[in-house]
Amino acid sequence: MASDINVIFMGKFGYPSGMASTKRIQHFLDYLNGDSASTRVLQLRPTGEVADGETEGSYQGTEYRRIGGGLKLGLSLVPALIRYHRDGIAALKQWRVPGVRNVLYSYGGVTVENVIFILAAKRLGYFIVFDIVEDNTYIDDKLSIPGKLKWFAGEILDRFFLGLADGIVVISNYLRQLYGKKVALSVPLCLIPISARCEAESRAEREPGPMRVVYAGSFAKKDGIEQLLDAFESVQGKKGNCILMLCGTGASVKLYQPRIAANPAIHYVGYLEDRAFYRFLKGADVLCVTRTGSTYANAGFPFKLGEYLATGNPVIVSDVGDVRRYLSHMEDAIIVEPGSVSAIAGALEYCLDHPETAAKIGMSGADKCRRYFDPAVNGRLLLQLIRRL
């Protein structure tokens, strides 16, 4: 039992509703709570679907608190910053449990938004664990000037404050090698990949009608939405009998809205709550993770890949990062060249022309999901790391 462990998960992610980051944290919470650990969530600035004025609550046995809702450029920024840091430090003091192993789990490592809290937690006797899921030095979206300053500051903070970590979790082999060089043997480092609960014993019976191609997630440049649209429209024009369903949210969605509106075979359904979201994925005929080949895309590991594989439906995935570490082409997934419109179009055509073979690939992908991305296995890895601190 882990009753001697108290873990505070901190970061700028949606909670309890949200996308990849939220689900990664929730899987860790589920495992630790099931092992009788004490857990809480400190959300830095509200994101996702959050009710106005809702600053705290409890979800599946975990107390959570949101701070920083009033942080906006203007005359109120200074008092809002003071209140933000006061509230965060107060939560860390209140949630610290005497006589047990207190851990601050910082999703995303050290940033301008959390460095004060990391320093305060260290003084309060917390062990610090950084969860690194991206290499932000290679971010390839266009950023505003404040955004560029934020990412630059993050690189500087990472360089000077990485030594505060007592343990580091990374999501990919790229990041394990990168941070392994930075910390050498001085800090325990653990690779914990994506996770997904796989319940697909058999693929759902396909409904008659056009092939449903699905993308769900963010709409950042790394996600290759433009290439997916190009490929889909090429196949649609050549063969017909297919529709593209897009789900998710992000500032870049508006860039694609005119194109979506111009094609009745492309549908954007917006953000879906968990239950509707998983029904949406299960109802797909083909699921797409069509990332670009940028260093930024290769550094991380798409969380949605695990959720796609878990459905038992066939998945088209770009050959980025650790994909081939876990999956084989045409056995567990259809792996395509990153950023290649012709490769994506060819994979879509294959699924149209060979639905039975594609279905077998989907079920093999579900087997690999159970083997490599089991949330219980990942939770056990995290608990083992915490016990080593």
Residue pairs with C-beta under 8 A, 6 or more apart in sequence:
1 35
1 36
2 32
2 35
2 36
2 37
2 383
3 36
3 37
3 38
3 100
4 100
4 101
5 32
5 37
5 38
5 100
5 101
5 103
5 383
5 386
5 387
6 37
6 38
6 39
6 95
6 96
6 97
6 100
6 101
6 102
6 103
7 32
7 37
7 38
7 39
7 40
7 103
7 105
7 386
8 39
8 40
8 41
8 42
8 91
8 92
8 95
8 102
8 103
8 104
8 105
8 121
8 126
9 25
9 28
9 29
9 39
9 40
9 41
9 42
9 105
9 107
10 41
10 42
10 43
10 44
10 104
10 105
10 106
10 107
10 114
10 117
11 21
11 25
11 43
11 44
11 106
11 107
11 108
11 114
11 131
12 43
12 44
12 45
12 47
12 107
12 108
12 111
12 113
13 21
13 22
13 25
13 43
13 47
13 48
13 107
14 21
14 22
14 43
14 47
14 48
14 49
14 50
15 22
15 25
15 41
15 43
15 48
15 59
15 64
15 66
16 22
16 26
16 57
16 59
16 60
16 64
17 48
17 49
17 50
17 273
17 274
18 47
18 48
18 49
19 48
19 217
19 218
19 248
19 249
19 303
20 217
20 218
20 302
20 303
20 304
21 107
21 108
21 133
21 303
22 48
23 195
23 303
23 307
24 107
24 131
24 133
24 194
24 195
24 303
25 41
25 107
26 60
27 195
27 375
27 378
27 379
28 105
28 378
28 379
28 382
29 39
29 41
29 60
29 62
30 60
30 375
30 379
31 375
31 376
31 378
31 379
31 380
31 382
31 383
32 39
32 379
32 382
32 383
33 39
33 60
33 61
33 62
34 379
35 379
35 383
37 383
38 97
38 100
39 61
39 62
40 62
40 63
40 64
40 65
40 91
40 95
41 62
41 63
41 64
41 65
42 64
42 65
42 67
42 88
42 91
42 92
42 117
43 64
43 65
43 66
43 67
44 67
44 68
44 88
44 113
44 114
44 117
45 66
45 67
45 68
45 69
45 71
45 113
46 66
46 68
46 69
48 249
48 271
49 271
49 273
50 66
54 66
55 65
55 66
55 67
55 69
56 63
56 64
56 65
56 66
57 63
57 64
58 64
65 87
65 91
67 84
67 87
67 88
67 91
68 80
68 84
68 113
70 76
70 80
70 83
70 84
71 77
71 80
71 81
71 84
72 80
85 116
85 117
88 116
88 117
88 120
89 116
89 117
89 120
92 104
92 117
92 120
92 121
92 124
92 126
93 124
96 102
96 124
96 125
96 126
101 127
101 386
101 389
102 124
102 125
102 126
102 127
103 126
103 127
103 128
103 129
103 386
103 389
104 117
104 118
104 121
104 126
104 127
104 128
104 129
105 129
105 131
106 114
106 118
106 128
106 129
106 130
106 131
107 131
107 133
108 114
108 130
108 131
108 132
108 133
108 134
109 130
109 131
109 132
109 154
109 158
109 162
110 118
110 130
110 154
110 157
110 158
110 161
110 162
110 164
111 150
111 153
111 154
111 157
112 150
112 153
112 154
112 157
115 157
115 161
118 128
118 161
118 164
119 164
121 128
122 128
122 164
127 166
127 167
127 386
127 389
128 164
128 165
128 166
128 167
129 165
129 166
129 167
129 168
129 169
129 385
129 386
129 389
130 162
130 165
130 167
130 168
130 169
131 169
131 170
131 171
132 168
132 169
132 170
132 171
132 175
132 179
133 170
133 171
133 175
133 300
133 301
134 296
134 299
134 300
135 174
135 175
135 178
135 295
135 296
135 299
135 300
136 151
136 154
136 155
136 296
137 151
137 155
138 294
138 295
138 296
138 299
139 151
139 296
140 221
140 222
140 292
140 294
140 296
140 297
141 220
141 221
141 222
141 252
142 221
143 151
162 182
162 183
165 183
165 187
166 187
166 188
166 389
167 187
167 188
167 189
167 190
167 385
167 386
167 388
167 389
168 179
168 183
168 187
168 188
168 189
168 190
169 189
169 190
169 191
169 192
169 382
169 385
170 176
170 179
170 189
170 190
170 191
170 192
171 191
171 192
171 193
171 194
171 300
171 301
172 191
172 193
172 299
172 300
172 301
172 321
172 322
173 191
173 321
173 322
173 325
174 298
174 299
174 321
174 322
175 299
175 300
176 189
176 191
178 299
179 189
180 189
183 189
188 385
188 388
188 389
190 381
190 382
190 384
190 385
192 378
192 381
192 382
193 301
193 322
193 326
193 372
193 373
193 378
194 301
194 302
194 303
194 305
194 306
194 373
195 306
195 373
195 374
195 375
195 378
196 306
196 307
196 309
196 310
196 369
196 373
196 375
197 310
197 375
198 309
198 310
198 366
198 369
198 370
198 373
198 374
199 310
200 310
200 311
200 312
200 363
200 366
201 312
202 312
202 363
203 312
203 313
203 359
203 362
203 363
204 282
204 283
204 312
206 285
206 355
206 359
207 283
210 240
210 241
210 242
210 243
210 265
211 241
211 242
211 243
211 285
211 286
211 351
211 352
211 355
212 242
212 243
212 245
212 283
212 284
212 285
212 286
213 232
213 242
213 243
213 244
213 245
213 284
213 285
213 286
213 288
213 348
214 244
214 245
214 246
214 247
214 280
214 281
214 283
214 284
214 285
214 286
214 287
214 288
215 223
215 225
215 228
215 244
215 245
215 246
215 247
215 248
215 287
215 288
215 290
216 246
216 247
216 248
216 277
216 280
216 281
216 287
216 304
216 307
217 223
217 247
217 248
217 302
217 304
218 248
218 249
218 250
218 252
219 225
219 248
219 249
219 250
219 252
219 253
219 255
219 256
220 250
220 252
221 252
221 292
221 294
222 291
222 292
222 294
222 296
222 297
223 290
223 291
223 292
224 290
224 291
224 292
224 318
224 338
224 339
225 246
225 252
225 256
225 290
226 256
227 290
227 292
227 339
227 340
227 341
227 344
228 244
228 288
228 290
228 344
229 244
229 256
229 259
229 266
230 341
230 344
230 345
231 290
231 341
231 342
231 344
231 345
231 348
232 242
232 244
232 265
232 266
232 344
232 345
232 348
233 263
234 341
234 345
235 242
235 345
235 348
235 349
235 352
236 242
236 244
236 263
236 265
238 349
239 349
239 352
241 352
242 265
242 348
242 352
243 265
243 266
243 267
244 265
244 266
244 267
245 267
245 269
245 280
245 284
246 256
246 260
246 266
246 267
246 268
246 269
247 268
247 269
247 270
247 271
247 272
247 277
247 280
248 271
249 270
249 271
253 268
256 268
257 268
259 266
260 266
260 267
260 268
269 280
272 280
278 307
281 287
281 307
281 308
281 311
281 313
282 311
282 313
284 311
284 313
285 313
285 314
285 351
285 355
286 313
286 314
286 315
286 316
286 348
286 351
286 358
287 308
287 311
287 313
287 314
287 315
287 316
288 315
288 316
288 317
288 344
289 302
289 304
289 305
289 308
289 315
289 316
289 317
289 318
290 316
290 317
290 318
290 336
290 344
291 297
291 302
291 318
291 320
291 338
292 318
292 320
292 338
292 339
293 318
293 320
293 337
293 338
293 339
297 318
297 320
297 321
297 338
298 320
298 321
299 321
300 321
301 321
301 322
302 317
302 320
302 321
305 315
305 317
305 323
306 369
306 373
308 315
308 317
308 365
309 315
309 332
309 333
309 365
309 366
309 368
309 369
309 373
310 366
310 369
310 373
311 362
311 366
312 362
312 363
312 365
312 366
313 362
314 333
314 334
314 351
314 358
314 359
314 361
314 362
314 365
315 333
315 334
315 361
315 362
315 365
316 333
316 334
316 336
316 344
316 347
316 348
316 351
317 323
317 327
317 333
317 334
317 335
317 336
318 335
318 336
318 337
318 338
318 339
319 335
319 336
319 337
319 338
320 338
323 333
323 335
324 335
326 332
326 368
326 372
326 373
327 333
327 335
327 365
327 368
329 335
330 361
331 361
331 364
332 361
332 364
332 365
332 367
332 368
333 361
333 365
334 347
334 350
334 351
334 358
334 361
336 343
336 344
336 346
336 347
337 343
350 358
351 358
